[in-house]
Amino acid sequence: MNSSGKRLLIVDDESGTRSMLDRAMSRRGFDTRVAESVDEAQGMIARERFDCALLDLKIHHDSGLELIAPLRSANPRARIILLTGYSSIPTAVAAIKLGADDYLCKPAGGDQLEAALLDEPGSASSDPELPEIAKAPPSVNRLAWEHIQRVLAENDGNISATARALGMHRRTLQRKLQKRPKGQ
């Protein structure tokens, strides 16, 4: 996979998530631009050509779905990935029908995002592998732990930066890191 120089638009209203995505994708060779609102992103789309985009589903009172059509008309080959913490089948179907290439649930790691952004239609890697279906859904503690670990990795193990990105106090994060969920 080679992301060198691909212009990436990141749209998320949460500053911590936006800066984490910006850092993670810049480290992977993307030429990133960030926006915190649909209006700001639409202005950027009118001025610049993007090769790919990471769009949050819920952006303040708007939706990242509104940005799919302008991105597609500006560059029909752009890879558009919708990210959401509010995943549902109807929004996934709507995103794909509107032209999104993928729909990922937050938290998504940098490697997972890079793979989704660089997956070329028709390539051997675009053949979807069937995921293993879990016997039981993961616990909330397990999901929280995994999210913290991803954010910690994206911040190169920096506890302070991770705490800021997660919007929590540094000591709270340290306590959470000491409590590893059972079954690991």
C-alpha positions in Angstrom: 0.0 0.0 0.0 1.3 3.4 -0.9 -0.4 6.6 0.3 2.4 9.0 -0.6 0.9 12.3 -1.5 -2.7 11.3 -1.6 -4.8 14.3 -0.6 -7.1 13.3 2.3 -10.0 15.3 3.7 -10.8 14.6 7.3 -14.2 15.9 8.6 -15.0 15.5 12.3 -16.5 17.9 14.8 -14.6 16.5 17.8 -11.2 18.3 17.9 -9.4 15.4 19.7 -10.6 12.9 17.1 -9.9 15.2 14.3 -6.3 15.9 15.4 -5.7 12.2 16.1 -6.9 11.2 12.7 -4.8 14.0 11.1 -1.6 12.9 12.9 -2.2 9.2 12.2 -2.9 9.6 8.5 -0.1 12.2 8.0 2.4 9.7 9.5 1.2 7.2 6.9 2.1 9.6 4.1 -1.3 11.3 3.4 -1.5 15.0 2.6 -4.2 15.8 5.1 -6.7 18.7 5.3 -9.1 18.9 8.2 -12.6 20.5 8.6 -14.8 20.6 11.7 -18.1 21.3 9.9 -20.0 20.4 6.8 -19.9 24.0 5.6 -16.1 24.3 6.0 -15.7 20.9 4.2 -17.9 22.0 1.3 -15.8 25.1 0.9 -12.6 23.0 0.8 -14.1 20.6 -1.7 -14.9 23.5 -4.0 -11.3 24.8 -3.8 -9.3 21.5 -3.7 -9.4 18.1 -5.3 -9.3 15.2 -2.8 -8.2 11.6 -3.5 -9.9 10.3 -0.4 -12.0 11.4 2.6 -12.8 10.3 6.1 -16.2 11.6 7.1 -17.8 11.5 10.5 -21.5 10.6 10.3 -22.7 13.1 12.9 -21.1 16.5 12.5 -22.7 18.9 15.0 -26.4 19.1 13.7 -25.4 17.9 10.2 -24.4 14.7 8.6 -21.3 13.5 6.8 -23.7 11.9 4.3 -24.2 15.4 2.8 -20.5 15.5 1.7 -20.6 12.3 -0.4 -22.2 13.8 -3.5 -20.0 16.9 -3.7 -16.9 14.7 -3.2 -18.0 12.3 -5.9 -18.8 15.1 -8.4 -15.4 16.7 -7.7 -13.5 13.4 -8.1 -15.5 10.3 -9.1 -12.6 8.1 -8.2 -12.1 9.4 -4.6 -12.2 6.8 -1.8 -14.9 7.9 0.7 -15.0 6.3 4.1 -17.7 7.1 6.6 -16.8 6.8 10.3 -19.4 6.6 13.0 -19.9 6.0 16.6 -23.7 5.7 15.8 -23.6 2.7 13.6 -26.8 1.3 12.3 -27.9 -0.7 9.3 -30.0 2.1 7.8 -27.1 4.6 7.9 -24.7 2.0 6.5 -27.1 1.3 3.6 -27.7 5.1 3.0 -23.9 5.7 3.0 -23.2 3.0 0.4 -26.2 4.0 -1.8 -25.0 7.6 -1.7 -21.6 6.5 -2.9 -19.4 5.9 0.1 -16.8 3.2 -0.4 -16.8 1.9 3.2 -18.5 2.4 6.5 -16.4 1.9 9.6 -17.4 2.0 13.3 -15.4 4.1 15.7 -12.9 3.5 17.1 -11.0 2.5 13.9 -7.2 2.2 14.0 -4.9 4.0 11.7 -3.9 0.8 9.8 -7.5 -0.1 9.3 -8.3 3.4 8.0 -5.3 3.3 5.7 -6.3 0.0 4.3 -9.8 1.2 3.6 -8.5 4.4 2.0 -6.1 2.7 -0.3 -8.3 -0.2 -1.4 -8.7 0.2 -5.1 -11.9 -1.1 -6.7 -11.3 -4.3 -8.6 -8.0 -5.1 -6.9 -7.3 -8.4 -5.3 -7.4 -6.8 -1.9 -10.9 -5.4 -2.4 -12.4 -8.9 -2.3 -14.0 -8.8 1.2 -13.0 -11.4 3.7 -15.9 -12.7 5.7 -15.4 -11.7 9.3 -15.5 -14.2 12.1 -18.9 -13.9 13.9 -18.5 -13.7 17.6 -20.5 -15.9 19.8 -21.4 -13.0 22.1 -21.0 -9.3 21.7 -17.9 -7.7 23.4 -18.5 -6.1 26.8 -18.5 -2.4 27.2 -15.3 -2.6 29.2 -13.6 -4.6 26.4 -14.7 -2.0 23.8 -13.5 0.9 26.0 -10.2 -0.9 26.6 -9.6 -1.5 22.9 -10.5 2.1 22.0 -8.0 3.4 24.7 -5.3 1.1 23.3 -5.9 2.3 19.7 -5.8 6.0 20.8 -2.7 5.3 22.9 -0.9 3.6 19.9 -1.9 6.6 17.7 -0.2 8.9 20.2 2.9 6.8 20.4 2.2 5.7 24.0 2.0 9.3 25.2 -0.4 9.3 28.2 -1.0 13.0 28.3 -1.7 13.3 24.5 -4.0 10.2 24.7 -5.9 11.7 27.7 -6.4 14.9 25.8 -7.6 13.0 22.7 -10.1 11.0 24.8 -11.3 14.1 26.7 -10.4 12.6 30.1 -8.0 13.5 33.0 -4.6 11.9 32.8 -5.0 10.1 36.2 -8.3 8.7 35.1 -6.7 7.3 32.0 -3.9 5.7 34.0 -6.4 4.0 36.3 -8.3 2.7 33.2 -5.1 1.3 31.8 -4.4 -0.7 35.0 -7.8 -2.4 34.7 -7.5 -4.9 31.9 -10.8 -6.5 31.0 -11.2 -10.2 31.7 -10.8 -12.7 28.9 -7.6 -11.2 27.5 
